[in-house]
Amino acid sequence: MGIPMSREALNELAAVLANTREPSAMRALLEALLTPRERARLALRWRLVCLLTSGMRQRSIARQLGISLCNITRGSRELKRRPVFRRMVSQFVRARPK
């Protein structure tokens, strides 16, 4: 069924992530906390929400990333349900070099 998530622990982790300003330090933190598979899945999820935010069609994303439309639909739903998440992804997509 999964491990119960402590709200306090998640808040602590969020605070640490928010205070980590150096990309190399953030990467080291993610590598220490996540397995290689978890990191790969997280990176894939990030890529798909960036592509959605940039306006790419879901079927094109599925082909490009080799994932199912169900995964893309989940990412799309999260972007719609969570305005803070959508804003953060949008800011990144707009700021990155083309």
Residue pairs with C-beta under 8 A, 6 or more apart in sequence:
16 29
17 26
17 29
20 26
20 29
30 39
30 42
31 39
34 42
44 65
44 67
45 71
45 75
47 65
48 61
48 65
48 67
48 71
48 72
48 75
49 75
49 78
49 79
49 85
49 89
50 89
50 92
50 93
51 61
51 64
51 65
52 58
52 61
52 72
52 75
52 76
52 79
53 79
53 86
53 89
53 90
53 93
54 93
56 64
58 69
58 72
58 73
58 76
59 69
61 67
61 72
62 68
62 69
62 72
78 85
79 85
79 86
79 89
80 86
